[in-house]
């Protein structure tokens, strides 16, 4: 199914670049300024202020990107630069893959439209490891296809490079590697396991991942505790239907394309050399379902199917045209191209944060049955969780700064800002980064590494907590509620800011015990 000719050779070369540019620029245009950054984005930016080879939540690649963004000023543009970049790079590779398969303008455009018109439109809006995860998987499979076509060793090393960087981005890459290994074993390409360059590429991937692997081992493999926490607090709510239903919904506008691509990979004679690519998707998604993974963990397996499906459809169009079926060819092409765009337009309020929170809340009765308003706790709420997680942070940071300013000047150098979770601490640090506010701390996640060890000198506590404990009041010389987050749509709605002065020794001991206990839970195998 290779056809290197094209009616529009110049456009064929430019199309992937044009789509990549469109993907990058549109991200900045489709974002309502009423929404702030999302909870996790603040965390990754704060990790960039504490560069290390690992963190309790993620490997280090996202933190390095956060460091670059903050070094460049930390503006909205530089925070969102990374997800928009990885999204643009992914659509470029998807269209280039369609091209490598012999696809002309239609196959390339269809593959690109499928990527722009599905769940990736939403995924690539947030500064999270997910955007690079999808790019990394597509990068790896793109070079695998190149190797299948030409069997040049350099393609294997590019595959190893992709795997190594993906392991530095997200640990779900381990499942991808397992699926890749299984797919090779199930096809004639199992002979790669005897190829010296295959193991050279594996060595490159391991070498790139090695610093983070050493970090994990030296810290008691906190990844295992992280997975247990995810299972107990989030994945326990994931039923089989909760996983498979979104698999249809997330890429529903492109269903005729990716389904055709998958079936063609598995049964078509023309795509037989690439069968391992289809098996990677089957095994990868199946493994996630078996382990009760979140539905969006599977997104990285779909983009290559867009390319194969688009090429399959183009071949059908060419066959119909040669048989005189021109009248059928053009309507089918139009439907395939329009379907992702039309269905995405219908779901636009849940993809792009353009509508105000009140408007989104009014849509809830019509869309709750699709699970769009269901949070990690398994319950429906007024807003989708990501939208609620993009509200109230500036207000929280402003109130914390005001609370700090209300302290007697002599106590300010001896102030500890203690937050209940990483979102609160990270947002406070982000918005007040140029004001001279002491760093906000927490005992949630990686903040355990940065919590101050010397607490004896603390004379004032600013406590930020969504469940304030007023029973602590007798242990302070002065204890008062300073403020409360009032945004009714924010996930942190009701979070209180409390100021306590002159804490007694029991407060210091309580903080120290809690810190040691929490850190021990993460690094239990280290002690």
C-alpha positions as CSV (number, residue, x, y, z in Angstrom):
1,X,0.0,0.0,0.0
2,X,2.8,2.4,-0.8
3,X,2.2,5.1,-3.3
4,X,4.9,7.8,-3.3
5,X,3.2,9.8,-6.0
6,X,0.9,12.7,-5.2
7,X,-1.2,15.2,-7.1
8,X,0.0,18.0,-4.9
9,X,3.7,17.1,-4.0
10,X,4.4,20.5,-2.4
11,X,1.3,20.4,-0.3
12,X,2.0,16.8,0.7
13,X,5.3,18.0,2.2
14,X,3.7,21.1,3.9
15,X,0.5,19.6,5.2
16,X,2.0,18.0,8.4
17,X,3.8,21.3,9.2
18,X,0.6,23.4,8.6
19,X,-1.5,21.1,10.9
20,X,1.3,21.2,13.5
21,X,1.3,25.0,13.4
22,X,-2.5,25.1,13.6
23,X,-2.4,22.8,16.6
24,X,0.1,24.9,18.4
25,X,-1.5,28.3,17.8
26,X,-5.1,27.2,18.5
27,X,-4.2,26.2,22.0
28,X,-3.7,29.8,23.0
29,X,-6.8,31.0,21.3
30,X,-9.2,28.5,22.8
31,X,-8.8,29.3,26.5
32,X,-11.0,31.6,28.5
33,X,-8.9,33.9,30.8
34,X,-11.4,33.3,33.6
35,X,-9.8,29.9,34.1
36,X,-6.4,29.7,35.8
37,X,-3.9,26.9,35.6
38,X,-4.9,23.4,36.7
39,X,-4.0,22.0,40.1
40,X,-1.3,19.6,38.8
41,X,0.3,22.3,36.6
42,X,1.2,24.3,39.7
43,X,2.8,21.2,41.2
44,X,5.0,20.5,38.1
45,X,6.1,24.2,38.1
46,X,7.0,23.9,41.7
47,X,9.0,20.7,41.1
48,X,11.0,22.8,38.6
49,X,12.2,24.8,41.6
50,X,13.5,21.6,43.2
51,X,15.2,19.8,40.3
52,X,16.0,16.1,41.0
53,X,16.1,12.8,39.2
54,X,12.8,11.8,40.6
55,X,9.7,12.8,42.6
56,X,7.1,10.9,44.5
57,X,4.5,11.5,41.8
58,X,6.4,11.4,38.5
59,X,9.8,11.0,36.8
60,X,11.8,14.2,36.3
61,X,11.1,15.3,32.7
62,X,8.0,17.4,33.5
63,X,9.9,19.2,36.3
64,X,12.7,20.1,33.8
65,X,10.1,21.6,31.5
66,X,8.7,23.5,34.5
67,X,12.1,24.8,35.3
68,X,12.5,26.1,31.8
69,X,9.1,27.8,31.9
70,X,9.8,29.5,35.3
71,X,13.3,30.6,34.1
72,X,11.5,32.3,31.2
73,X,9.2,34.1,33.6
74,X,6.5,31.5,34.3
75,X,3.8,33.3,32.2
76,X,0.8,31.5,30.8
77,X,2.5,31.4,27.4
78,X,5.5,29.5,28.7
79,X,3.6,27.1,31.0
80,X,1.3,26.1,28.1
81,X,4.1,26.1,25.6
82,X,5.0,22.4,26.4
83,X,1.6,20.7,25.9
84,X,1.0,22.7,22.8
85,X,4.4,21.8,21.5
86,X,4.0,18.1,22.2
87,X,0.5,18.2,20.6
88,X,1.9,19.9,17.5
89,X,4.7,17.4,17.3
90,X,2.3,14.4,17.6
91,X,0.0,15.5,14.9
92,X,3.0,16.1,12.7
93,X,4.3,12.5,13.3
94,X,0.8,11.1,12.7
95,X,0.5,12.7,9.3
96,X,4.1,11.8,8.4
97,X,3.3,8.2,9.3
98,X,0.3,8.3,6.9
99,X,2.7,9.7,4.3
100,X,5.3,7.0,5.0
101,X,2.5,4.4,4.4
102,X,2.1,5.8,0.9
103,X,-0.7,8.2,1.8
104,X,-1.5,11.2,-0.3
105,X,-3.2,14.5,0.7
106,X,-6.4,12.8,1.8
107,X,-4.8,10.2,4.1
108,X,-2.7,12.9,5.7
109,X,-5.5,15.3,6.2
110,X,-7.8,12.6,7.5
111,X,-5.2,11.4,10.0
112,X,-4.6,15.0,11.1
113,X,-8.3,15.9,11.5
114,X,-8.8,12.7,13.6
115,X,-6.1,13.9,16.0
116,X,-7.4,17.5,16.1
117,X,-11.0,16.4,16.5
118,X,-10.8,13.8,19.4
119,X,-9.8,13.8,23.0
120,X,-6.3,15.0,22.2
121,X,-7.7,18.4,21.8
122,X,-8.4,18.5,25.5
123,X,-5.4,16.5,26.6
124,X,-2.9,18.9,25.0
125,X,-4.3,21.9,26.8
126,X,-2.8,21.0,30.2
127,X,0.8,21.1,31.3
128,X,0.9,17.5,32.5
129,X,3.0,14.4,31.5
130,X,0.1,13.1,29.4
131,X,1.0,15.2,26.3
132,X,4.5,13.9,26.2
133,X,3.3,10.4,26.9
134,X,1.2,10.4,23.8
135,X,4.0,12.0,21.8
136,X,6.5,9.5,23.1
137,X,4.4,6.5,22.2
138,X,3.7,7.8,18.7
139,X,7.4,8.7,18.3
140,X,8.4,5.1,19.2
141,X,5.9,3.5,16.9
142,X,6.7,5.8,14.1
143,X,10.4,4.7,14.1
144,X,9.3,1.1,14.5
145,X,7.3,1.4,11.3
146,X,10.4,3.0,9.7
147,X,12.4,0.0,10.7
148,X,9.8,-2.4,9.4
149,X,10.1,-0.7,6.0
150,X,13.8,-0.4,5.7
151,X,15.4,-2.4,8.6
152,X,18.1,0.3,9.2
153,X,19.6,0.1,12.7
154,X,19.4,3.8,13.4
155,X,15.6,3.5,13.5
156,X,15.9,1.0,16.4
157,X,18.1,3.5,18.3
158,X,15.5,6.2,17.7
159,X,13.0,3.8,19.2
160,X,15.3,3.3,22.2
161,X,15.6,7.1,22.5
162,X,11.8,7.5,22.6
163,X,11.5,4.7,25.2
164,X,14.2,6.2,27.4
165,X,12.7,9.7,27.3
166,X,9.2,8.3,27.9
167,X,10.4,6.5,31.0
168,X,11.7,9.8,32.2
169,X,8.2,11.2,31.7
170,X,5.7,8.7,33.0
171,X,5.9,5.2,34.4
172,X,3.0,4.0,32.3
173,X,5.7,3.6,29.7
174,X,6.5,0.3,31.4
175,X,3.1,-1.0,30.3
176,X,3.8,0.2,26.7
177,X,7.1,-1.6,26.8
178,X,5.4,-4.8,27.9
179,X,2.8,-4.4,25.1
180,X,5.6,-3.8,22.6
181,X,7.5,-6.9,23.7
182,X,4.4,-9.0,23.5
183,X,3.5,-7.7,20.1
184,X,7.0,-8.6,18.7
185,X,6.8,-12.1,20.2
186,X,3.5,-12.7,18.5
187,X,4.8,-11.8,15.0
188,X,7.7,-12.8,12.8
189,X,9.5,-9.7,14.1
190,X,10.4,-11.8,17.1
191,X,13.7,-12.2,15.4
192,X,14.5,-8.7,16.6
193,X,15.1,-10.3,20.0
194,X,18.3,-11.8,18.5
195,X,19.4,-8.6,16.8
196,X,22.4,-6.8,18.5
197,X,21.1,-3.4,17.6
198,X,17.7,-4.2,19.2
199,X,19.6,-4.8,22.5
200,X,21.7,-1.7,21.8
201,X,18.5,0.3,21.6
202,X,17.2,-1.3,24.8
203,X,20.5,-0.4,26.4
204,X,20.1,3.2,25.3
205,X,16.7,3.4,26.8
206,X,17.9,1.9,30.1
207,X,20.9,4.3,30.1
208,X,18.6,7.3,29.8
209,X,16.2,6.0,32.5
210,X,19.0,4.9,34.8
211,X,19.3,8.1,36.9
212,X,15.6,7.9,37.7
213,X,15.7,4.2,38.3
214,X,18.6,4.7,40.8
215,X,16.6,7.5,42.5
216,X,13.6,5.2,42.8
217,X,15.7,2.4,44.4
218,X,17.5,4.8,46.7
219,X,14.2,6.2,48.0
220,X,12.5,2.8,48.6
221,X,10.7,2.6,45.2
222,X,8.0,5.2,46.1
223,X,6.4,4.4,42.7
224,X,4.8,1.3,44.3
225,X,3.3,3.4,47.1
226,X,2.0,5.9,44.5
227,X,0.3,3.1,42.6
228,X,-1.3,1.8,45.8
229,X,-2.6,5.3,46.7
230,X,-4.0,5.6,43.2
231,X,-5.7,2.2,43.5
232,X,-7.2,3.0,47.0
233,X,-8.3,6.6,46.3
234,X,-9.1,6.7,42.5
235,X,-8.8,3.4,40.6
236,X,-11.0,1.6,43.1
237,X,-13.8,3.6,41.6
238,X,-13.0,2.4,38.0
239,X,-15.3,-0.4,36.9
240,X,-14.9,-2.2,33.6
241,X,-17.7,-0.1,32.0
242,X,-16.0,3.0,33.3
243,X,-12.9,2.1,31.3
244,X,-14.4,0.8,28.1
245,X,-17.1,3.4,27.6
246,X,-14.7,6.3,27.4
247,X,-12.6,4.3,24.9
248,X,-15.4,4.8,22.5
249,X,-16.3,8.4,23.6
250,X,-12.7,9.8,23.7
251,X,-12.1,9.0,20.0
252,X,-15.7,8.6,18.9
253,X,-15.5,11.2,16.1
254,X,-12.7,9.1,14.5
255,X,-14.2,5.7,15.2
256,X,-14.6,4.8,11.5
257,X,-10.9,5.6,11.0
258,X,-9.1,4.1,14.0
259,X,-11.4,1.0,14.0
260,X,-10.6,0.5,10.3
261,X,-6.9,1.0,11.0
262,X,-6.9,-1.5,13.8
263,X,-8.8,-4.2,11.8
264,X,-6.6,-3.6,8.8
265,X,-3.4,-4.0,10.9
266,X,-4.7,-7.3,12.4
267,X,-6.1,-9.0,9.3
268,X,-5.1,-7.1,6.1
269,X,-2.5,-8.7,3.9
270,X,-1.3,-5.2,2.8
271,X,-0.5,-4.2,6.4
272,X,0.9,-7.6,7.5
273,X,4.4,-6.2,7.9
274,X,3.1,-3.8,10.5
275,X,0.9,-6.2,12.4
276,X,3.0,-5.8,15.6
277,X,1.8,-2.1,15.7
278,X,-1.8,-3.2,15.9
279,X,-1.0,-5.7,18.6
280,X,0.8,-3.1,20.7
281,X,-2.5,-1.2,20.8
282,X,-4.5,-4.3,21.6
283,X,-2.1,-5.5,24.3
284,X,-1.5,-2.0,25.8
285,X,-5.2,-1.1,26.2
286,X,-6.0,-4.6,27.4
287,X,-3.3,-4.5,30.0
288,X,-4.6,-1.1,31.3
289,X,-8.1,-2.5,31.5
290,X,-6.9,-5.5,33.4
291,X,-5.1,-3.3,35.9
292,X,-8.1,-0.9,36.3
293,X,-6.2,2.0,34.8
294,X,-7.7,5.4,34.2
295,X,-9.4,5.6,30.8
296,X,-7.2,8.3,29.4
297,X,-4.1,6.2,30.1
298,X,-4.9,4.4,26.8
299,X,-5.0,7.5,24.6
300,X,-1.4,7.1,23.5
301,X,-2.3,3.9,21.6
302,X,-4.8,5.5,19.2
303,X,-3.0,8.1,17.1
304,X,-1.0,5.6,15.0
305,X,-4.3,3.9,14.2
306,X,-5.5,7.2,12.7
307,X,-2.6,7.0,10.3
308,X,-3.2,3.4,9.3
309,X,-7.0,3.9,9.1
310,X,-6.6,7.0,7.0
311,X,-4.3,5.2,4.5
312,X,-6.8,2.2,4.4
313,X,-9.7,4.6,3.6
314,X,-7.6,6.4,0.9
315,X,-6.9,3.0,-0.7
316,X,-10.6,2.3,-0.8
317,X,-11.3,5.7,-2.4
318,X,-8.7,5.1,-5.0
319,X,-10.2,1.7,-5.8
320,X,-13.7,3.1,-6.1
321,X,-12.4,5.8,-8.4
322,X,-10.7,3.3,-10.7
323,X,-13.9,1.4,-10.9
324,X,-15.9,4.5,-11.8
325,X,-17.3,5.2,-8.4
326,X,-16.3,8.9,-8.3
327,X,-19.8,9.8,-7.2
328,X,-19.4,7.7,-4.1
329,X,-15.8,8.6,-3.4
330,X,-16.2,12.3,-2.7
331,X,-19.2,12.1,-0.4
332,X,-17.5,9.4,1.7
333,X,-14.3,11.6,1.9
334,X,-16.4,14.6,3.0
335,X,-18.2,12.6,5.7
336,X,-14.9,11.1,7.1
337,X,-13.3,14.6,7.3
338,X,-16.4,16.4,8.6
339,X,-17.4,13.9,11.3
340,X,-14.5,14.6,13.7
341,X,-14.9,18.3,13.3
342,X,-18.7,18.3,13.8
343,X,-18.8,16.0,16.8
344,X,-15.9,17.9,18.4
345,X,-17.8,21.2,17.9
346,X,-20.8,19.6,19.6
347,X,-18.6,18.7,22.6
348,X,-16.5,21.9,22.5
349,X,-17.6,23.1,26.0
350,X,-16.0,20.1,27.5
351,X,-12.9,20.2,25.4
352,X,-11.9,23.9,25.5
353,X,-12.4,26.0,28.6
354,X,-14.3,28.8,26.9
355,X,-17.6,28.9,28.7
356,X,-17.9,30.6,32.1
357,X,-18.3,28.2,35.2
358,X,-22.0,29.2,35.6
359,X,-22.7,28.2,32.0
360,X,-20.9,24.9,32.4
361,X,-23.0,24.2,35.5
362,X,-26.2,24.8,33.6
363,X,-25.2,22.1,31.1
364,X,-24.7,19.5,33.8
365,X,-28.2,17.9,33.7
366,X,-27.8,17.2,30.0
367,X,-24.4,15.7,30.1
368,X,-24.0,14.0,33.5
369,X,-25.0,10.6,32.1
370,X,-21.8,10.7,29.9
371,X,-19.6,10.9,33.0
372,X,-18.3,14.3,32.1
373,X,-19.1,15.7,35.6
374,X,-17.9,12.7,37.6
375,X,-14.8,13.3,39.7
376,X,-12.3,10.9,41.0
377,X,-14.5,10.3,44.1
378,X,-17.0,8.7,41.7
379,X,-19.6,11.4,42.3
380,X,-21.1,14.0,40.0
381,X,-20.4,17.7,40.7
382,X,-21.4,21.1,39.3
383,X,-18.4,21.3,37.0
384,X,-16.1,18.8,35.3
385,X,-13.2,18.1,37.7
386,X,-10.5,19.8,35.5
387,X,-12.6,23.0,35.3
388,X,-13.1,23.1,39.1
389,X,-9.4,22.6,39.5
390,X,-8.7,25.7,37.4
391,X,-10.6,28.1,39.7
392,X,-9.9,29.9,43.0
393,X,-6.1,29.6,43.1
394,X,-5.3,33.3,42.6
395,X,-7.8,34.2,45.3
396,X,-6.2,31.6,47.7
397,X,-2.7,33.0,47.0
398,X,-3.9,36.6,47.5
399,X,-5.5,35.8,50.8
400,X,-2.4,34.0,52.0
401,X,-0.3,37.0,51.1
402,X,-2.7,39.2,52.9
403,X,-2.5,37.0,56.0
404,X,1.3,37.2,55.9
405,X,1.1,41.0,55.7
406,X,-1.1,41.1,58.7
407,X,1.6,39.5,60.9
408,X,3.8,41.7,63.1
409,X,7.0,42.5,61.2
410,X,9.1,40.8,63.9
411,X,7.3,37.4,63.3
412,X,7.4,37.3,59.5
413,X,10.9,35.9,59.3
414,X,9.8,33.0,61.6
415,X,6.6,32.1,59.7
416,X,5.7,28.7,58.4
417,X,3.0,28.4,55.7
418,X,1.5,24.9,56.1
419,X,-1.0,23.7,53.4
420,X,-3.1,20.5,53.4
421,X,-2.3,19.6,49.8
422,X,0.2,20.2,47.0
423,X,-2.3,22.2,44.9
424,X,-2.7,24.8,47.6
425,X,1.1,25.1,48.3
426,X,2.0,25.1,44.6
427,X,-0.5,27.8,43.7
428,X,0.5,30.0,46.6
429,X,4.2,29.7,45.6
430,X,3.4,30.4,41.9
431,X,1.4,33.5,42.4
432,X,3.5,35.0,45.2
433,X,6.8,34.0,43.7
434,X,8.0,37.6,43.3
435,X,6.6,39.1,46.5
436,X,9.1,37.8,49.1
437,X,6.6,35.4,50.7
438,X,8.2,32.4,52.5
439,X,7.6,29.2,50.5
440,X,4.4,27.4,51.2
441,X,4.9,23.9,52.5
442,X,2.8,20.7,52.7
443,X,3.1,17.1,53.7
444,X,1.4,16.0,50.5
445,X,3.5,14.1,47.9
446,X,6.9,15.5,46.9
447,X,6.5,18.4,49.3
448,X,7.6,16.0,52.0
449,X,11.2,16.4,50.6
450,X,11.0,20.1,50.9
451,X,9.4,20.5,54.3
452,X,11.6,22.5,56.7
453,X,13.6,20.4,59.2
454,X,14.1,23.1,61.7
455,X,10.8,24.0,63.3
456,X,11.9,25.2,66.7
457,X,12.2,28.8,65.5
458,X,8.6,29.0,64.1
459,X,6.7,31.7,65.8
460,X,3.7,32.0,63.4
461,X,1.8,29.5,61.4
462,X,-0.4,30.3,58.4
463,X,-2.5,27.2,58.0
464,X,-4.3,26.6,54.6
465,X,-6.7,23.7,54.9
466,X,-10.0,22.6,53.5
467,X,-10.7,20.8,56.8
468,X,-9.4,23.2,59.4
469,X,-8.8,21.7,62.9
470,X,-9.9,24.3,65.5
471,X,-9.0,21.9,68.3
472,X,-5.4,23.2,67.8
473,X,-6.4,26.7,69.1
474,X,-5.4,26.1,72.8
475,X,-1.8,25.4,71.6
476,X,-1.3,28.9,70.2
477,X,-1.0,32.3,72.0
478,X,-3.3,33.6,69.3
479,X,-5.5,31.7,66.9
480,X,-7.9,33.3,64.4
481,X,-9.6,32.5,61.1
482,X,-8.3,35.0,58.5
483,X,-10.2,34.1,55.4
484,X,-11.9,31.5,53.3
485,X,-12.0,30.7,49.6
486,X,-15.4,31.8,48.4
487,X,-15.6,30.7,44.7
488,X,-18.6,28.3,44.7
489,X,-17.3,26.5,41.6
490,X,-13.7,25.9,42.8
491,X,-12.7,22.5,43.9
492,X,-11.0,24.2,46.9
493,X,-14.2,26.1,47.7
494,X,-14.4,26.6,51.5
495,X,-10.7,26.2,52.1
496,X,-9.8,28.2,55.2
497,X,-6.8,30.3,56.0
498,X,-6.0,30.4,59.7
499,X,-3.3,32.4,61.5
500,X,-1.8,31.0,64.7
501,X,0.9,32.9,66.7
502,X,3.3,31.6,69.3
503,X,2.7,27.9,68.9
504,X,3.8,25.7,71.9
505,X,6.2,22.8,71.7
506,X,3.4,20.3,71.1
507,X,2.6,21.8,67.7
508,X,6.2,21.5,66.7
509,X,6.3,17.9,67.9
510,X,3.0,17.1,66.1
511,X,4.4,18.5,62.8
512,X,7.6,16.6,63.1
513,X,5.9,13.3,63.9
514,X,3.5,13.7,61.0
515,X,6.3,14.5,58.6
516,X,8.3,11.5,59.7
517,X,5.2,9.2,59.4
518,X,4.2,10.5,56.0
519,X,7.7,10.2,54.5
520,X,8.1,6.8,56.0
521,X,5.0,5.6,54.2
522,X,6.5,6.6,50.9
523,X,10.0,5.3,51.6
524,X,9.0,2.3,53.8
525,X,11.3,-0.1,52.0
526,X,14.2,2.3,52.5
527,X,14.0,2.1,56.3
